[in-house]
Amino acid sequence: MRLRSALLATSLLAATPFAAKATTITGPYVDIGGGYNLTQTQHGHFADENSGPGREKVGHRHGWTGFGSVGWGFGNGLRAEVEGDYNWSEIYSKSRGDKGSDRSYGGFVNVLYDIDLKRLFNIDVPVTPFVGVGAGYLWQNTHDATIGANNPQGARSMSGTKGGFAYQGIVGAAYDIPGVPGLQMTTEYRMIGQPQSFTMGNFTAENGHASFDHRFNHQFIVGVRYAFNNAPPPPPPAPAVVPPAPTAARTYLVFFDWDGASLTGRAREIVAEAAQASTHIQTTRIEVNGYTDNSAAHPGPRGEKYNLGLSLRRADSVKAELIRDGVPANSIDIHGYGEAHPLVPTGPDTREPQNRRVEIILH
């Protein structure tokens, strides 16, 4: 009944939710714990010089256990550790008159596996179940235990120490402690087996020896574990702020008649488009540049000077139209370049319609 209740308590602890994130251990860790130790009733075989061989049950009642271990997590759920144990158990049976206590101490080498519920089953809970096995060596010590005091053949007194091979199976769960990276609380059940353990000693006033059947300990443990390399990773760097690419300048071309600075109907439409576009896109300034072809109403050097003035008058015409279309005057810069920067290269004194133009550039 006690074994069933303890198993139920361990199951309830394993199911308790914690507001933490399950951790897979990578690197070194330490683990300590303790809890309840229940030793199953054993059968002892006694022999002494006077009474000959005899067989007795050895009953156990309460006990406790403690352990400490150091280990290494491989980052994939697998762990290996070295563990030291100390176990104490009360020898007691009211019906047989058993009294006393025994203890065992030694160590194990354990291999364990942490079960990643999120990866295996897509269950996002703050619990990391684990299973494991271990093998090691335990010394069993009994001092002045009374066995079978109520039996007709009389009591036997038992003392002594003997060591032997031991093994264990482990089932448990770990819970992260919020706010302390790498720190976990653990709950677990362990079953320790020790084949044919025996104790050398004496019984009543006679010398003899005793041997015991397979010994089983059932343990229910609460522990604390700390993994040294399990601090949370640093947050990812903030994404670099990429400045928006500068908006490409938009250009509108307005063409003029030869030796003219007046806007045609089509020219007014183009200026209106440019004015409307300047209100819909981010515009810091509007550049209005006037040009002419290399022909002139007045030939020679006088003609070049004349064309420079003509290009400026064309730019002024476009600026005035932009203002009428709602563009602020202080946002418009005008330039006249005369025959410079032709759109279409030509020979001297050539009338080229595409070079008689004003460029409206929205920056």
N, C-alpha and C positions, 0 to 999 in steps of 0.2 A: 504493500500500500504506500509506504514511504517512497519507494522508487517511482511509482506511477505519479505521485503528487509532484515529485521533484522534476520529472520529465515535463509535466504540464506547465510548471512554473517557467522552465527554460524556454518552452515554446512561446509562452505569452510574452516573455521578454524579447524574444527574437522578432515578434510581430509588432512591437511598440514603435510608432513612427517618431522620427526625429527630423527637425528642420535642418537638414544638412545634405551634403552631396556625397554620394558614394565615392570612395577613393581606391585606386589600385596602387599598391606600394611599389616604388622603384627605389632601390638602394637600401641602406642599413636601417634597422629599426630595433627597438627594445620593447619588451612585453612583460608585465607582471600581473599576477592575479591570484585569487584564492576563493575558496568556497566550501561546499559541503562534500564530505567523502563518506560513501557507504560501501562497506566491505561485505560481500556475500558470505553466508555461512560456509565454513570449510569443514572438511573431514580430515582429521588428524590420525595418523597411525603411530601408536606409542609402543615402545618396547623397553623393558628394564630387566635386571638380572633376576628379580624375585617373581614378579607377576606375569612375565612373558609378554607376548604381543597383545595389544588392545586397540580399539578403534573408538574415537570420540568425535563428536561434532564440536566445532569451535564457533560460538555465536558472536556476532558483532552488532553494536547498536549505533552510536553516533560517532562522527569523526569530522575532520577538517583537512584541507589541503592547501598548499601554497606553492607557487612556482615563479621562476623568472627565466627569461630567454632573451637571446640576441639572435638576429636573423638578417636575411637579405632578400629583398623583393626584386624579381627580375623584370617587372614592368608589364608582364603578360598574364598576371594572376598567379604565377607560380612563386612560391617562397620556400626557403630552406632555413632552418634554425637549430640552435643548440640550446637545450633547456635543462635546468636544474629543478628537482622536485623534492618536496617534503610532505609526507602524509602521516596522519595520526588517526587511530581508530580505537574506540572503546570495546574491549572484550566483555560481553555481558550476555548471560542467559539466566533468567530467574528460575526456569524449570530445571536446568542442569547445574546451576550454581557456578557458572563461569563468571570470573571477575578479572579485571586487569586492563591492560592496554598494549597495543603494539604500534610500531611506527616503521615507515620505510623511507628511504632517501636514496637519491642517485640522480641519473640524468638520462636524457633521450636525445636522439637526433631525429628531427621531424621534417617531413615534406608536406606542404600544404598548398591548397589551390583556392584562390579567391574567385567567386563566381560573379561575373559582370552581368547582372540582370538586364541592364539597358542594352548591352551589345547582343546578348544571346536571345532575349525574349522581348525586347523593346518595352521593358517595364521600368519606368523612371521612378524609383523609390530610393530613399537615403540609406538603404541597408545593403551591406556586402556579405552575403553568406560565404562560408568557407568550410572545407573539409580537409582532413589530413590524416596521416599515419605516422607512427614513430617507432623506433626500436632503441633499446638502451639496456641499462643495468641498474637494478635496485637491490639495496641491502635491506633485509627484514630483521627487525630487532624486537624482542619480547623480554620483559624483565619481571620475574616473580608473578606471572599470571597463574591464576587458579583455574584448572579445567576439571569439570565434572565433580564438583564438591558434593552434589546431591546423589551421585551414583553409588550403588552398593559397594563397588570395589574401591571406593575412596577417591579422594581428590588427587590430582596430579599437579605439581608445580613446575612451571616451564620458564626457562630463561635462555637467552642466547642470541646470536646474530649469525645470519648467513645471507650471502648475496647470490644473485642469479639473473639470467636474461629476462627482460620484460619488454612488452610491446603495448601500444595504445592506438586507439582510433579516436578521432576528434571531429565534432560537428559543432559549428557555431555561426555567429554573425557579428559584424562590426558596424559601428555607427560613428560617423564623424561628429566631433564636438564643435559646434558653431563658434567661429571667431578664432580658433586655434588651429591653423593649418598643420596637418600631420598627426594630430591627436585624435584618438578614437577610443570609444568604450567597447568592450567585447563581452559577449555572453556565450558560453559553450558547455557542451556535455562531452565528457571523456570516459572511455572505458579502458582501464588498464588491466592487462592480463600478465600473470607470472606463472609459468608452468612449473609444477612440482616444487614449489618453494618449500624449504624445510629449515628447522631451527635446531641447533644442537643445544642440549641443556640437561637438567636433572628434574626428577619427578619425586615428590615427597622426600624420602631420605635415601632413595636409591639412585644410582647412576643409570642413564639410559639415553635414548635418543627419540626424536619424533620426526616424522615426515608428513607433508601436507599435500592434498590434492591441488589442482589448478586454482590459483587465487584470482578473484576478480574484484576490482574497485570501480565503482560508479561515482563520477564526480560532476558537480554542477557548479560552474565557476563564473565569476564576474571579474573582468580585468580591465587594464588600461594599457594601450599600445601607442607608441610614438614613432613615427617614421620621419627620419631626419631630412630627406630630400623631397618631401611632398608639400612644400610651400606652393601656393597657386602660382601659375606662370604670370609674368608681368603682363599688364594689359597691352593689347596691340597698339602700335603707334597710331596716333590720330592721322587720318588721311590728309595728305598734303592738299593745301588749298590752291587749286589751279586758277589763276586769274582768267577771266573770260577773254577769249581771243578778240583782238580788236576788230571792230566791224570794218569790213572793206569799204573804201570810199566808193560812192555811187556817182556816176558821171552822166550828164545829159548834154546833148549837142544841139545847138540852135544855129541854123544856117541863114545867111543873108544874101541879098542880091548884090551884083557887082557895084561897087562904090556906094553902097547903101548901108544905113544903120537903123532902118525901120524894121519892126517885127512883122512878119507875115502872119496869116491866120494859123498856119501850122506851127510857127515858132511860138505863138502865144499858148497854144495847147501844150507844147513841151515845157515851157516855163511853168505853166499851171501844175503839170505833173510833178516837176521838181519841188515846187512850193508845198504841194500836198505831202510828198514823200518826206520832206524835212520835219513835218509834224508827227509822223508815224514811226520814225526811227530815231535812235539817239544821235543827234547832230550837234557838234560843238561849234562848227563854223561852216560857212558857205563861201566857196571860192568861185569867183566869176572872172574868167580869163578870155579876153578878146584877141582875135587873129584876123589877118588878111592874106590874100594870095600875093605873089610877087609882081603882079601887074599894078599899075597905078594911073590915075587920071593925070598925074604930073610926073613925067619920067625923070630919071637921074636921082641925085641925092635928095632933091626936093621931094621926089616921089616916096622914098623910104620914110622921110619925116612925116609926110602926109598919111601914109599907111599906118604909122604908129598912132597918130591921132585918131584915124578912122577906127582902129581896133579898140581904142579906149571908149569912143562914142558908142560902139556896139555893146561893150560891156556895161556902159551906163544905161543903155536901153533895156537890157535884160534885168539890171538891178531895179530899175523903176518898175518893171512889170512884176518882179518878185514882191516888191513892197506892196503893190496894189493887190497881190494875191495873199497878203497877210503875213509875209516874212518880215521880222524886225530888221530895220535898216542897219542897226549896229552889229548884226551877225553876218553881214555880207562884206567881203573884201573883193575889190575889183582891181584888175591889172590889164594893161594893154601891151601886147608883145609884137604887134605889127606883123612883118613877114616871117618872124622867127618861128621855129617849131612847126613846120607844115605837117598837116596830116597825111598829105600825099606829096612826095617829092616830085618836083617838076623842073623843067628848064627855065631860064630867065624870062621875065615878062610874059608869064603864062597865066591865063585866067582859069583857075581851078575852083569849082563851087565848094568842094569839101574843105578847102583851106580858108574860105570866108565864113568863119564860125565864131561862136562863143561857147566855151565849155563851162557848164555849171557843175561844180564838184562838191558833194556833200561829205564833210568829214565828221 
